[in-house]
Amino acid sequence: MEKGMGKVKIDPLVFWSSLVVIVAATLLLVIFKDSAEPVLNNLMTAITYKLDWAFQFLTFGLFVMLMWLVFSKYGNVKLGDEAPEFSTFSWGAMLFCAGMGTSIMFWSMMEPIYYYMGPPFGIEPNSNEAASWAVAYGMFHWGISAWCLYAMPTVTIAYSFFVKKNHSLKISTACRGILGKYADGFIGQMIDILVIWSLVGGLGTSLGLGVPMISAVIGEVFGVAQSMTLSIIIIIIWTIIYCASAYMGLYKGIRKLSDWNVYMALALAVFVLIAGPTLFILSNFSNSFGMMLQNFAMMSFSTDPINHGGFPQAWTVFYWAWFAATAPFMGLFVARISRGRTIRQLITHILLWGSLGSWIYFAIFGGYTLNLQLTDTLNVADVLNNEGGPAAIVAVLKTLPLSKLVMPFFIVLGFIFLATSLDSATYILSAIATKKLVGNQEPARWHRMLWGAILAGLAISLLLIGGLKVIQTSAVIVSAPVIIVYLLLAASLIRWLKKDYPDGVIKPLKEGDK
């Protein structure tokens, strides 16, 4: 698979401009953290409150467009002439792990409790009705709509790379169908820089959740006090894992790590289902799934403009903005691993694999945590309010049978879960900054390692000076212009499809049909 690796060259303009933007923007945000933080927070509030309708129409519109592609003649379009590179399981494992990271481990437990304490629609907090909505809303936020935001960029990029033979993994290249020659100019560069910054912000968000959570569980297991040294050690271990995976490449590294990730994630979920209140978890899942389906349209478009409760903006719109900001990176990675699939297969597998994995985690871990709260076995809400999310995670894990074994297992799973996101990020950063990738070619190994080192150094620096929160906020702010990128990608794909298949007959394009 490494054949021709010596011929892979970096794109100096993209590489250096990306590096300069990342370092300069990070330094500026950190140096002026005190003055930048309130400005960024105000910007984020403005985006979630004034553009709530835009994100909601975008997300639902993507769902409609993707369903049209699935059921139209274009669903049969094959992305490349070769057979699929990966088994369906490995393919699904990689796309799920790249998209979720440690975030799903944290939020599947804590999010239902947040909704129990602060429910939507003016429902009384800490009531039975609030409890009924708790898991349903979590499943909605991490379900079909979220994965639609990931699927749309993926389809266009895969079409550009495998059908149009544009041998460049850049969002700007995927917009060429509508931008034409401007995709190679200033507009294209701005789009790619936006994508790179959103990727770095996504890393900040993942680390912001993952490091304190794993640190708290390690502290409980080994009796180690929480400290900056422990956090840095955790990041170094993560760096070794994801750099080793990225070094070995898609076929030997990232694929295998994702497979192990899914096996371990399922094993933990099955254990909690069996060891926990099994009947309550299953019954609550059924009820929550029904509530989500029945109220899907209302949850998709709710902005609460009369009562100004703020729930849709604080949760739904924030999530859509966060997923939109990280979606271009996700699209680049999943497109790269999807050669040989049809458009219909690509869309249905992203939506089903992604949603099913999220629903399983929220059903089991959300249901288990909610049951602890409702039966007074553990007042999770109190721990969450008084000691924070990581401490609440530890408290929940300690209630499980064999908790002395479960917590080390949880630590290993946490390391692998985030590593599968970071090795994908390292791979895509190096791919964006590579001039041309043909066939099975991958970015040069030294190039992947360099980005791995940059991400590690950035993470440790941000942790030392307390700048993770600012980077997270800036990533969500990036999602506002990303709305325009979505429109460009959708228009580009439709124009290409109509031009390439005007007579409605779906057949492979010839090499020269660009």
Secondary structure as GFF3:
##gff-version 3
##sequence-region A 1 514
A	DSSP	three_ten_helix	5	7	.	.	.	ID=ss1
A	DSSP	alpha_helix	12	31	.	.	.	ID=ss2
A	DSSP	alpha_helix	33	50	.	.	.	ID=ss3
A	DSSP	alpha_helix	52	71	.	.	.	ID=ss4
A	DSSP	three_ten_helix	73	76	.	.	.	ID=ss5
A	DSSP	alpha_helix	88	100	.	.	.	ID=ss6
A	DSSP	alpha_helix	103	117	.	.	.	ID=ss7
A	DSSP	alpha_helix	128	141	.	.	.	ID=ss8
A	DSSP	alpha_helix	144	158	.	.	.	ID=ss9
A	DSSP	pi_helix	159	163	.	.	.	ID=ss10
A	DSSP	alpha_helix	171	174	.	.	.	ID=ss11
A	DSSP	alpha_helix	176	179	.	.	.	ID=ss12
A	DSSP	three_ten_helix	180	184	.	.	.	ID=ss13
A	DSSP	alpha_helix	186	222	.	.	.	ID=ss14
A	DSSP	alpha_helix	228	249	.	.	.	ID=ss15
A	DSSP	pi_helix	250	254	.	.	.	ID=ss16
A	DSSP	alpha_helix	255	275	.	.	.	ID=ss17
A	DSSP	alpha_helix	278	294	.	.	.	ID=ss18
A	DSSP	alpha_helix	296	301	.	.	.	ID=ss19
A	DSSP	alpha_helix	311	311	.	.	.	ID=ss20
A	DSSP	pi_helix	312	317	.	.	.	ID=ss21
A	DSSP	alpha_helix	318	336	.	.	.	ID=ss22
A	DSSP	alpha_helix	343	361	.	.	.	ID=ss23
A	DSSP	pi_helix	362	366	.	.	.	ID=ss24
A	DSSP	alpha_helix	367	374	.	.	.	ID=ss25
A	DSSP	alpha_helix	380	387	.	.	.	ID=ss26
A	DSSP	alpha_helix	389	398	.	.	.	ID=ss27
A	DSSP	alpha_helix	403	432	.	.	.	ID=ss28
A	DSSP	alpha_helix	445	464	.	.	.	ID=ss29
A	DSSP	alpha_helix	468	500	.	.	.	ID=ss30
###
